[in-house]
Amino acid sequence: MAERKTLTEKQELFCRYCAEGKRPKEAAKLAGYRQAETMAKKLMQMSKIQKAIEKRKYPKKEKPEEETAVAEKEEILCFLTEMMREDDDPKLRMKAAELLGKRESLFEREKKPEGKSRIIIVDDLP
């Protein structure tokens, strides 16, 4: 069965919710699909859906066609955030959260001042 080129209203909603950061299952529920989990899996396997989500995530910039293109800072942060929220592998989610936390210096301990410091002025001029 060939895929149609245009998206249905529900598919448009699904793509919009996914681009906003919702999980596929939640996006399918919000779009009005009855069997949200199975429909989310089917929709995410469709290339036209994946392309539509990407267009909504990065509306101003087109994704670089070359595989050798260097990712920009914002793209990396978006990718790590997406991995942290949506990936099913807990190890990958933890690693993404760790990298984002390190970037924001969330894990650094604040140094406590060691007692009160005093200033001593020595007046030994002749």
Disulfide bonds with the S-S distance in Angstrom:
none
